[in-house]
Amino acid sequence: MTDTAGGTTGEVAFEDPAYTAAVVDLLGVIAYGELTAFERLVDDAKLAPSLGDKMELTAMAVAEFGHVGPLLDRIAALGADPVAAMQPFEKPIDEFHAHTRPRDWLEGLVKAYVGDGLAADFYREVAAFLDRGTRDLVIDSLEESGQSRFVIDRVRGAIEADHRVGGRLALWGRRLMGEALSQAQRVAADRDALTALLAGGIDRPGMDLAALSRMFARLTENHTKRMDELGLDS
């Protein structure tokens, strides 16, 4: 049974243990992603060229951390251990960040805007297959912290000051796109419950190859839009 938005109704959905496992997986990966985003932004704030910039990035970090608690509470309400729910995603997410470690302040800003934005888009796509309550929680947890204008202004200002910066950051943004898509695909493929959620089932919508293709087209389109906002070629 589906609700008016195309997802699954909560009453029916949680009668299926496989669905509950998929929700726990999804909330776990998002929660760990938010936790590492908080840690990374705190580290990046140390590279800030001014006190004002440090405060802006720290505010972004605080907003990311604020999303973690409700996700963990929901996992516990579903009868799962929040820490255990995050643990399967610790290695792949940590590896992603190790492979995409910013070399400077500007690369950190681009990663926060482009890389995190792409991950959020992917999880919003998955959320379309969830019950309304879980879907709303996921979407709320992926809301931007409100500092996107700050990131755009700083990156565009740096490019205006030195046009060579634009080429370097454009290459960085394209690398982030490839790494983030690969990581999202690995996470979904490695977790049977998430794979089953995307495939659908009785009384649940799913994604065929054509739908998957359209999803990745939307992810690419959103990435291009963010790069344009930063003044970078995608």
Accessible surface in RSA format (square Angstrom, percent):
REM  Atomic radii and reference values for relative SASA: ProtOr
REM  Chains: A
REM  Algorithm: Lee & Richards
REM  Probe-radius: 1.40
REM  Slices: 20
REM RES _ NUM      All-atoms   Total-Side   Main-Chain    Non-polar    All polar
REM                ABS   REL    ABS   REL    ABS   REL    ABS   REL    ABS   REL
RES MET A   1   118.95  61.6 105.59  69.9  13.36  31.8  94.96  80.7  23.99  31.8
RES THR A   2    67.49  48.0  46.32  47.0  21.17  50.5  17.17  23.1  50.31  76.1
RES ASP A   3    22.41  15.7   9.92   9.9  12.50  29.5  16.61  39.1   5.81   5.8
RES THR A   4   137.70  97.9  97.05  98.4  40.65  96.9  92.46 124.2  45.24  68.4
RES ALA A   5    62.79  57.7  26.78  41.3  36.01  81.9  38.70  54.5  24.08  63.8
RES GLY A   6    34.99  43.1   0.00   N/A  34.99  43.1  30.62  84.0   4.37   9.8
RES GLY A   7     0.00   0.0   0.00   N/A   0.00   0.0   0.00   0.0   0.00   0.0
RES THR A   8     0.58   0.4   0.58   0.6   0.00   0.0   0.50   0.7   0.08   0.1
RES THR A   9    26.23  18.7  23.15  23.5   3.08   7.3  26.03  35.0   0.20   0.3
RES GLY A  10    23.13  28.5   0.00   N/A  23.13  28.5  15.72  43.1   7.42  16.6
RES GLU A  11   140.62  80.7 122.88  93.0  17.74  42.2  77.00 148.9  63.62  51.9
RES VAL A  12    51.96  34.2  49.68  45.0   2.29   5.5  49.68  43.2   2.29   6.2
RES ALA A  13     2.31   2.1   0.00   0.0   2.31   5.3   2.31   3.3   0.00   0.0
RES PHE A  14    59.01  29.5  36.69  22.7  22.32  58.1  37.49  22.7  21.51  61.6
RES GLU A  15   137.88  79.2 106.74  80.8  31.14  74.1  48.34  93.5  89.54  73.1
RES ASP A  16    51.27  35.9  47.71  47.5   3.56   8.4  23.71  55.8  27.55  27.5
RES PRO A  17   109.67  79.9  98.76  90.0  10.90  39.6 105.01  86.7   4.66  29.0
RES ALA A  18    50.50  46.4  41.13  63.5   9.38  21.3  48.21  67.9   2.29   6.1
RES TYR A  19     2.17   1.0   0.05   0.0   2.12   5.5   2.17   1.6   0.00   0.0
RES THR A  20    29.30  20.8  29.30  29.7   0.00   0.0  25.61  34.4   3.69   5.6
RES ALA A  21    46.14  42.4  38.12  58.8   8.02  18.2  44.44  62.6   1.70   4.5
RES ALA A  22     0.84   0.8   0.84   1.3   0.00   0.0   0.84   1.2   0.00   0.0
RES VAL A  23     0.05   0.0   0.05   0.0   0.00   0.0   0.05   0.0   0.00   0.0
RES VAL A  24    19.66  12.9  19.66  17.8   0.00   0.0  19.66  17.1   0.00   0.0
RES ASP A  25     9.79   6.9   9.79   9.7   0.00   0.0   0.19   0.5   9.59   9.6
RES LEU A  26     1.26   0.7   1.26   0.9   0.00   0.0   1.26   0.9   0.00   0.0
RES LEU A  27     0.00   0.0   0.00   0.0   0.00   0.0   0.00   0.0   0.00   0.0
RES GLY A  28     0.00   0.0   0.00   N/A   0.00   0.0   0.00   0.0   0.00   0.0
RES VAL A  29     0.33   0.2   0.00   0.0   0.33   0.8   0.00   0.0   0.33   0.9
RES ILE A  30     2.95   1.7   1.25   0.9   1.69   4.1   2.51   1.8   0.43   1.2
RES ALA A  31     0.00   0.0   0.00   0.0   0.00   0.0   0.00   0.0   0.00   0.0
RES TYR A  32    25.25  11.8  25.25  14.4   0.00   0.0  15.07  11.3  10.18  12.6
RES GLY A  33    23.88  29.4   0.00   N/A  23.88  29.4  19.10  52.4   4.78  10.7
RES GLU A  34    11.72   6.7   9.91   7.5   1.81   4.3   6.04  11.7   5.68   4.6
RES LEU A  35    43.70  24.3  43.70  31.3   0.00   0.0  43.70  30.7   0.00   0.0
RES THR A  36     7.90   5.6   6.31   6.4   1.59   3.8   6.36   8.5   1.54   2.3
RES ALA A  37     6.78   6.2   6.78  10.5   0.00   0.0   6.78   9.5   0.00   0.0
RES PHE A  38    56.42  28.2  56.42  34.9   0.00   0.0  56.42  34.2   0.00   0.0
RES GLU A  39    89.64  51.5  85.23  64.5   4.41  10.5  31.52  61.0  58.12  47.5
RES ARG A  40    23.23   9.8  19.36   9.9   3.87   9.2  22.23  30.4   1.00   0.6
RES LEU A  41     1.00   0.6   1.00   0.7   0.00   0.0   1.00   0.7   0.00   0.0
RES VAL A  42    55.44  36.5  53.51  48.4   1.93   4.6  54.18  47.1   1.26   3.4
RES ASP A  43    78.23  54.8  73.89  73.5   4.35  10.3  22.08  52.0  56.15  56.0
RES ASP A  44     8.95   6.3   8.91   8.9   0.04   0.1   0.66   1.6   8.29   8.3
RES ALA A  45     5.04   4.6   5.04   7.8   0.00   0.0   5.04   7.1   0.00   0.0
RES LYS A  46   145.17  70.8 120.02  73.6  25.15  59.9  76.06  68.5  69.11  73.6
RES LEU A  47    92.16  51.3  74.47  53.3  17.69  44.5  79.14  55.6  13.02  35.0
RES ALA A  48    17.77  16.3   0.00   0.0  17.77  40.4   0.00   0.0  17.77  47.1
RES PRO A  49    95.86  69.9  53.03  48.3  42.83 155.7  64.61  53.3  31.24 194.2
RES SER A  50    54.91  46.4  43.61  58.2  11.30  26.0  47.82 101.8   7.08   9.9
RES LEU A  51   127.26  70.9 117.12  83.8  10.14  25.5 118.88  83.5   8.38  22.6
RES GLY A  52    40.24  49.6   0.00   N/A  40.24  49.6  33.77  92.7   6.48  14.5
RES ASP A  53     7.16   5.0   7.06   7.0   0.10   0.2   0.00   0.0   7.16   7.1
RES LYS A  54    77.42  37.8  77.42  47.5   0.00   0.0  56.75  51.1  20.67  22.0
RES MET A  55   124.60  64.5 116.47  77.1   8.12  19.3 100.12  85.1  24.48  32.4
RES GLU A  56    64.71  37.1  62.74  47.5   1.97   4.7  11.69  22.6  53.02  43.3
RES LEU A  57     1.26   0.7   1.26   0.9   0.00   0.0   1.26   0.9   0.00   0.0
RES THR A  58    57.25  40.7  57.25  58.0   0.00   0.0  48.79  65.5   8.45  12.8
RES ALA A  59    42.20  38.8  31.44  48.5  10.77  24.5  37.58  52.9   4.63  12.3
RES MET A  60    15.95   8.3  15.95  10.6   0.00   0.0  15.95  13.6   0.00   0.0
RES ALA A  61     0.48   0.4   0.48   0.7   0.00   0.0   0.48   0.7   0.00   0.0
RES VAL A  62    94.92  62.5  91.62  82.9   3.30   8.0  92.48  80.4   2.44   6.6
RES ALA A  63    31.69  29.1  19.53  30.1  12.16  27.7  30.15  42.5   1.53   4.1
RES GLU A  64    32.02  18.4  32.00  24.2   0.01   0.0   1.30   2.5  30.72  25.1
RES PHE A  65   101.77  50.9  99.20  61.4   2.56   6.7  99.20  60.1   2.56   7.3
RES GLY A  66    48.86  60.3   0.00   N/A  48.86  60.3  33.99  93.3  14.87  33.3
RES HIS A  67    37.40  20.4  35.14  24.4   2.25   5.8  21.46  22.1  15.93  18.5
RES VAL A  68     8.52   5.6   8.52   7.7   0.00   0.0   8.52   7.4   0.00   0.0
RES GLY A  69    34.11  42.1   0.00   N/A  34.11  42.1  31.29  85.9   2.82   6.3
RES PRO A  70    67.05  48.9  60.75  55.4   6.31  22.9  64.32  53.1   2.73  17.0
RES LEU A  71     0.01   0.0   0.01   0.0   0.00   0.0   0.01   0.0   0.00   0.0
RES LEU A  72    40.68  22.7  39.68  28.4   1.00   2.5  40.20  28.2   0.48   1.3
RES ASP A  73    99.80  69.9  92.54  92.1   7.25  17.1  28.16  66.3  71.64  71.4
RES ARG A  74    70.14  29.4  66.42  33.9   3.71   8.8  20.10  27.5  50.04  30.3
RES ILE A  75     0.00   0.0   0.00   0.0   0.00   0.0   0.00   0.0   0.00   0.0
RES ALA A  76    53.06  48.8  37.85  58.4  15.21  34.6  38.74  54.5  14.32  37.9
RES ALA A  77    78.48  72.2  35.65  55.0  42.84  97.4  48.32  68.0  30.17  79.9
RES LEU A  78    38.05  21.2  13.85   9.9  24.20  60.8  18.95  13.3  19.10  51.4
RES GLY A  79    73.86  91.1   0.00   N/A  73.86  91.1  37.73 103.5  36.13  80.9
RES ALA A  80    30.68  28.2  17.94  27.7  12.74  29.0  26.10  36.8   4.58  12.1
RES ASP A  81    83.97  58.8  71.43  71.1  12.54  29.6  30.40  71.6  53.57  53.4
RES PRO A  82    33.14  24.2  33.14  30.2   0.00   0.0  33.14  27.4   0.00   0.0
RES VAL A  83    87.30  57.4  87.22  79.0   0.08   0.2  87.22  75.8   0.08   0.2
RES ALA A  84    49.70  45.7  40.96  63.2   8.74  19.9  41.78  58.8   7.91  21.0
RES ALA A  85     8.45   7.8   0.25   0.4   8.21  18.7   8.06  11.3   0.40   1.0
RES MET A  86    21.12  10.9  21.11  14.0   0.01   0.0  21.12  18.0   0.00   0.0
RES GLN A  87   105.46  59.0  93.79  68.5  11.67  27.8  24.76  52.7  80.70  61.2
RES PRO A  88    53.15  38.7  24.37  22.2  28.78 104.6  37.51  31.0  15.63  97.2
RES PHE A  89     2.20   1.1   2.20   1.4   0.00   0.0   2.20   1.3   0.00   0.0
RES GLU A  90    79.46  45.6  79.46  60.1   0.00   0.0  13.55  26.2  65.91  53.8
RES LYS A  91   145.50  71.0 139.15  85.4   6.35  15.1  87.00  78.3  58.50  62.3
RES PRO A  92    28.10  20.5  27.17  24.8   0.93   3.4  28.10  23.2   0.00   0.0
RES ILE A  93     7.17   4.1   7.17   5.3   0.00   0.0   7.17   5.2   0.00   0.0
RES ASP A  94    60.21  42.2  53.76  53.5   6.45  15.3  26.91  63.3  33.30  33.2
RES GLU A  95    70.72  40.6  68.69  52.0   2.04   4.9  26.11  50.5  44.62  36.4
RES PHE A  96    14.60   7.3  14.05   8.7   0.55   1.4  14.59   8.8   0.01   0.0
RES HIS A  97    32.39  17.7  30.95  21.5   1.44   3.7  26.47  27.3   5.92   6.9
RES ALA A  98    53.81  49.5  35.44  54.7  18.37  41.8  35.92  50.6  17.89  47.4
RES HIS A  99    97.68  53.4  90.72  63.1   6.96  17.8  61.45  63.3  36.24  42.2
RES THR A 100     0.00   0.0   0.00   0.0   0.00   0.0   0.00   0.0   0.00   0.0
RES ARG A 101   166.19  69.8 152.78  77.9  13.41  31.9  59.68  81.6 106.52  64.6
RES PRO A 102    20.30  14.8   6.62   6.0  13.68  49.7   6.62   5.5  13.68  85.0
RES ARG A 103   177.14  74.4 141.73  72.2  35.42  84.3  76.88 105.1 100.27  60.8
RES ASP A 104    47.15  33.0  44.18  44.0   2.97   7.0  31.12  73.2  16.03  16.0
RES TRP A 105    27.22  10.9  25.27  12.2   1.95   4.6  21.53  11.5   5.69   9.2
RES LEU A 106    26.42  14.7  26.20  18.7   0.22   0.5  26.20  18.4   0.22   0.6
RES GLU A 107     0.09   0.1   0.09   0.1   0.00   0.0   0.00   0.0   0.09   0.1
RES GLY A 108     1.60   2.0   0.00   N/A   1.60   2.0   1.16   3.2   0.44   1.0
RES LEU A 109     0.80   0.4   0.19   0.1   0.61   1.5   0.41   0.3   0.39   1.1
RES VAL A 110     0.00   0.0   0.00   0.0   0.00   0.0   0.00   0.0   0.00   0.0
RES LYS A 111     1.18   0.6   1.18   0.7   0.00   0.0   0.41   0.4   0.77   0.8
RES ALA A 112    10.05   9.2   0.72   1.1   9.33  21.2   0.72   1.0   9.33  24.7
RES TYR A 113    21.37  10.0  16.48   9.4   4.89  12.7  10.58   8.0  10.79  13.3
RES VAL A 114     0.87   0.6   0.39   0.4   0.48   1.2   0.39   0.3   0.48   1.3
RES GLY A 115     3.62   4.5   0.00   N/A   3.62   4.5   1.73   4.7   1.89   4.2
RES ASP A 116    35.33  24.8  28.80  28.7   6.53  15.4  19.70  46.4  15.64  15.6
RES GLY A 117    11.00  13.6   0.00   N/A  11.00  13.6  10.34  28.4   0.66   1.5
RES LEU A 118     3.32   1.9   3.27   2.3   0.05   0.1   3.27   2.3   0.05   0.1
RES ALA A 119    34.96  32.1  30.42  46.9   4.54  10.3  34.96  49.2   0.00   0.0
RES ALA A 120    12.53  11.5  10.86  16.8   1.67   3.8  11.25  15.8   1.28   3.4
RES ASP A 121    11.04   7.7   8.84   8.8   2.20   5.2   3.28   7.7   7.76   7.7
RES PHE A 122    10.20   5.1  10.20   6.3   0.00   0.0  10.20   6.2   0.00   0.0
RES TYR A 123    19.63   9.2  19.63  11.2   0.00   0.0  13.09   9.8   6.54   8.1
RES ARG A 124    72.07  30.3  63.71  32.5   8.36  19.9  37.89  51.8  34.19  20.7
RES GLU A 125    32.08  18.4  27.83  21.1   4.25  10.1   8.60  16.6  23.48  19.2
RES VAL A 126     4.25   2.8   4.22   3.8   0.03   0.1   4.25   3.7   0.00   0.0
RES ALA A 127     0.28   0.3   0.28   0.4   0.00   0.0   0.28   0.4   0.00   0.0
RES ALA A 128    45.86  42.2  40.28  62.2   5.59  12.7  42.90  60.4   2.97   7.9
RES PHE A 129    24.18  12.1  23.48  14.5   0.70   1.8  23.48  14.2   0.70   2.0
RES LEU A 130     0.00   0.0   0.00   0.0   0.00   0.0   0.00   0.0   0.00   0.0
RES ASP A 131     4.12   2.9   4.12   4.1   0.00   0.0   0.24   0.6   3.88   3.9
RES ARG A 132   110.90  46.6 110.10  56.1   0.81   1.9  50.96  69.7  59.94  36.3
RES GLY A 133    48.30  59.6   0.00   N/A  48.30  59.6  35.77  98.2  12.53  28.1
RES THR A 134     0.00   0.0   0.00   0.0   0.00   0.0   0.00   0.0   0.00   0.0
RES ARG A 135    18.92   7.9  18.92   9.6   0.00   0.0   9.71  13.3   9.21   5.6
RES ASP A 136    67.38  47.2  65.70  65.4   1.68   4.0  23.09  54.3  44.29  44.2
RES LEU A 137    35.00  19.5  31.40  22.5   3.60   9.1  34.42  24.2   0.58   1.6
RES VAL A 138     0.00   0.0   0.00   0.0   0.00   0.0   0.00   0.0   0.00   0.0
RES ILE A 139    61.22  34.8  61.22  45.6   0.00   0.0  61.22  44.1   0.00   0.0
RES ASP A 140    88.28  61.8  83.73  83.3   4.55  10.8  23.17  54.5  65.10  64.9
RES SER A 141     5.43   4.6   2.29   3.1   3.14   7.2   4.96  10.6   0.48   0.7
RES LEU A 142    17.76   9.9   9.50   6.8   8.26  20.8  12.53   8.8   5.23  14.1
RES GLU A 143    95.31  54.7  89.40  67.6   5.91  14.1  30.81  59.6  64.50  52.7
RES GLU A 144   101.22  58.1  74.84  56.6  26.38  62.8  48.00  92.8  53.22  43.5
RES SER A 145    35.47  30.0   7.05   9.4  28.42  65.5   7.58  16.1  27.89  39.1
RES GLY A 146    64.34  79.3   0.00   N/A  64.34  79.3  36.00  98.8  28.34  63.5
RES GLN A 147    35.16  19.7  32.54  23.8   2.62   6.2   4.66   9.9  30.51  23.1
RES SER A 148    32.01  27.0  27.29  36.4   4.72  10.9   5.86  12.5  26.14  36.6
RES ARG A 149   138.49  58.1 137.58  70.1   0.91   2.2  75.33 103.0  63.15  38.3
RES PHE A 150    16.61   8.3   9.61   6.0   7.01  18.2  15.09   9.2   1.52   4.4
RES VAL A 151     0.74   0.5   0.74   0.7   0.00   0.0   0.74   0.6   0.00   0.0
RES ILE A 152    13.40   7.6  13.40  10.0   0.00   0.0  13.40   9.6   0.00   0.0
RES ASP A 153    66.28  46.4  55.30  55.0  10.98  26.0  17.68  41.6  48.61  48.5
RES ARG A 154    95.07  39.9  88.67  45.2   6.40  15.2  24.69  33.7  70.38  42.7
RES VAL A 155     0.00   0.0   0.00   0.0   0.00   0.0   0.00   0.0   0.00   0.0
RES ARG A 156    96.23  40.4  95.71  48.8   0.52   1.2  24.72  33.8  71.52  43.3
RES GLY A 157    34.04  42.0   0.00   N/A  34.04  42.0  27.50  75.5   6.54  14.7
RES ALA A 158    23.49  21.6  12.02  18.5  11.47  26.1  20.34  28.6   3.14   8.3
RES ILE A 159    22.75  12.9  22.75  17.0   0.00   0.0  22.75  16.4   0.00   0.0
RES GLU A 160   131.14  75.3 110.31  83.5  20.82  49.6  40.24  77.8  90.89  74.2
RES ALA A 161    91.36  84.0  48.05  74.2  43.31  98.5  59.52  83.8  31.83  84.3
RES ASP A 162    47.64  33.4  42.55  42.4   5.08  12.0  22.88  53.9  24.75  24.7
RES HIS A 163   143.47  78.4 128.92  89.6  14.56  37.2  93.82  96.7  49.66  57.8
RES ARG A 164   196.69  82.6 179.72  91.6  16.97  40.4  90.12 123.2 106.57  64.6
RES VAL A 165    21.06  13.9  19.80  17.9   1.26   3.0  21.06  18.3   0.00   0.0
RES GLY A 166    11.06  13.6   0.00   N/A  11.06  13.6  10.10  27.7   0.96   2.1
RES GLY A 167    44.41  54.8   0.00   N/A  44.41  54.8  38.94 106.9   5.47  12.2
RES ARG A 168    76.77  32.2  68.56  34.9   8.21  19.6  47.70  65.2  29.08  17.6
RES LEU A 169     0.00   0.0   0.00   0.0   0.00   0.0   0.00   0.0   0.00   0.0
RES ALA A 170     5.32   4.9   5.32   8.2   0.00   0.0   5.32   7.5   0.00   0.0
RES LEU A 171   115.29  64.2 109.92  78.6   5.37  13.5 110.29  77.5   5.00  13.4
RES TRP A 172    14.90   6.0  10.58   5.1   4.32  10.1  14.34   7.6   0.56   0.9
RES GLY A 173     0.00   0.0   0.00   N/A   0.00   0.0   0.00   0.0   0.00   0.0
RES ARG A 174    94.67  39.7  84.75  43.2   9.91  23.6  43.91  60.0  50.76  30.8
RES ARG A 175   115.37  48.4 103.63  52.8  11.74  28.0  49.76  68.0  65.61  39.8
RES LEU A 176     0.23   0.1   0.09   0.1   0.14   0.4   0.21   0.1   0.02   0.0
RES MET A 177    21.65  11.2  21.46  14.2   0.19   0.4  21.65  18.4   0.00   0.0
RES GLY A 178    36.85  45.4   0.00   N/A  36.85  45.4  35.65  97.8   1.21   2.7
RES GLU A 179    47.15  27.1  44.62  33.8   2.54   6.0   8.31  16.1  38.85  31.7
RES ALA A 180     6.52   6.0   3.59   5.5   2.93   6.7   3.62   5.1   2.90   7.7
RES LEU A 181    33.65  18.7  33.46  23.9   0.18   0.5  33.65  23.6   0.00   0.0
RES SER A 182    46.10  39.0  44.19  59.0   1.92   4.4  14.50  30.9  31.60  44.3
RES GLN A 183    14.56   8.1  14.56  10.6   0.00   0.0   0.03   0.1  14.53  11.0
RES ALA A 184     7.97   7.3   7.05  10.9   0.92   2.1   7.97  11.2   0.00   0.0
RES GLN A 185    91.09  50.9  84.99  62.1   6.10  14.5  28.73  61.2  62.35  47.3
RES ARG A 186   104.87  44.0 101.66  51.8   3.21   7.6  62.71  85.7  42.16  25.6
RES VAL A 187     4.54   3.0   1.46   1.3   3.08   7.4   4.54   3.9   0.00   0.0
RES ALA A 188    13.38  12.3  13.09  20.2   0.29   0.7  13.38  18.8   0.00   0.0
RES ALA A 189    70.74  65.0  46.98  72.5  23.76  54.1  52.33  73.7  18.41  48.8
RES ASP A 190   107.84  75.5  80.17  79.8  27.68  65.4  26.97  63.5  80.88  80.7
RES ARG A 191    75.09  31.5  73.94  37.7   1.14   2.7   9.75  13.3  65.34  39.6
RES ASP A 192   121.67  85.2 112.75 112.2   8.92  21.1  38.78  91.3  82.90  82.7
RES ALA A 193    18.93  17.4  10.26  15.8   8.66  19.7  15.21  21.4   3.72   9.8
RES LEU A 194     8.99   5.0   8.97   6.4   0.01   0.0   8.97   6.3   0.01   0.0
RES THR A 195    64.16  45.6  61.53  62.4   2.63   6.3  61.63  82.8   2.53   3.8
RES ALA A 196    41.66  38.3  35.88  55.4   5.78  13.1  41.39  58.3   0.27   0.7
RES LEU A 197     2.48   1.4   0.51   0.4   1.97   5.0   2.09   1.5   0.39   1.1
RES LEU A 198    21.40  11.9  21.21  15.2   0.18   0.5  21.30  15.0   0.09   0.3
RES ALA A 199    70.60  64.9  42.69  65.9  27.91  63.5  47.63  67.1  22.97  60.8
RES GLY A 200    15.89  19.6   0.00   N/A  15.89  19.6   1.19   3.3  14.70  32.9
RES GLY A 201    42.81  52.8   0.00   N/A  42.81  52.8  29.86  81.9  12.95  29.0
RES ILE A 202   164.44  93.6 139.83 104.2  24.61  59.3 147.05 105.9  17.39  47.2
RES ASP A 203    92.45  64.8  71.42  71.1  21.03  49.7  18.52  43.6  73.94  73.7
RES ARG A 204    39.67  16.7  27.79  14.2  11.88  28.3  10.19  13.9  29.48  17.9
RES PRO A 205    44.27  32.3  31.20  28.4  13.07  47.5  43.03  35.5   1.24   7.7
RES GLY A 206    35.66  44.0   0.00   N/A  35.66  44.0   5.47  15.0  30.19  67.6
RES MET A 207    23.32  12.1   7.52   5.0  15.80  37.6   8.44   7.2  14.88  19.7
RES ASP A 208    93.16  65.3  80.63  80.2  12.54  29.6  46.48 109.4  46.68  46.6
RES LEU A 209   152.26  84.8 144.79 103.6   7.48  18.8 145.03 101.9   7.23  19.5
RES ALA A 210    53.97  49.6  43.36  66.9  10.62  24.1  50.77  71.5   3.20   8.5
RES ALA A 211    16.10  14.8  15.10  23.3   1.00   2.3  15.65  22.0   0.45   1.2
RES LEU A 212    54.70  30.5  54.70  39.1   0.00   0.0  54.70  38.4   0.00   0.0
RES SER A 213    73.84  62.4  62.14  82.9  11.70  27.0  32.25  68.7  41.59  58.3
RES ARG A 214   133.96  56.2 130.66  66.6   3.30   7.9  61.10  83.5  72.86  44.2
RES MET A 215     1.67   0.9   1.67   1.1   0.00   0.0   1.41   1.2   0.26   0.3
RES PHE A 216    47.10  23.6  46.38  28.7   0.72   1.9  46.84  28.4   0.26   0.8
RES ALA A 217    60.38  55.5  47.27  72.9  13.11  29.8  55.19  77.7   5.20  13.8
RES ARG A 218   102.88  43.2 101.97  52.0   0.91   2.2  58.79  80.3  44.10  26.7
RES LEU A 219     0.40   0.2   0.40   0.3   0.00   0.0   0.40   0.3   0.00   0.0
RES THR A 220    62.44  44.4  62.44  63.3   0.00   0.0  49.65  66.7  12.79  19.3
RES GLU A 221   123.35  70.8 116.21  87.9   7.14  17.0  41.48  80.2  81.87  66.8
RES ASN A 222    54.12  37.3  53.52  51.7   0.60   1.4   5.41  13.0  48.72  47.1
RES HIS A 223     7.00   3.8   5.90   4.1   1.10   2.8   6.23   6.4   0.78   0.9
RES THR A 224    48.17  34.3  48.17  48.8   0.00   0.0  36.78  49.4  11.39  17.2
RES LYS A 225   131.83  64.3 127.38  78.2   4.46  10.6  73.86  66.5  57.98  61.8
RES ARG A 226    27.55  11.6  27.55  14.0   0.00   0.0   6.73   9.2  20.82  12.6
RES MET A 227     0.00   0.0   0.00   0.0   0.00   0.0   0.00   0.0   0.00   0.0
RES ASP A 228    79.52  55.7  70.99  70.7   8.53  20.2  27.75  65.3  51.78  51.6
RES GLU A 229    57.21  32.8  50.11  37.9   7.10  16.9  29.64  57.3  27.57  22.5
RES LEU A 230     0.00   0.0   0.00   0.0   0.00   0.0   0.00   0.0   0.00   0.0
RES GLY A 231    35.40  43.7   0.00   N/A  35.40  43.7  14.98  41.1  20.42  45.7
RES LEU A 232     5.41   3.0   0.25   0.2   5.16  13.0   2.65   1.9   2.77   7.4
RES ASP A 233   114.32  80.1 108.77 108.3   5.54  13.1  27.32  64.3  86.99  86.8
RES SER A 234    58.23  49.2  18.31  24.4  39.92  92.0  16.69  35.5  41.54  58.2
END  Absolute sums over single chains surface
CHAIN  1 A    10930.2       8873.8       2056.4       6531.4       4398.8
END  Absolute sums over all chains
TOTAL         10930.2       8873.8       2056.4       6531.4       4398.8
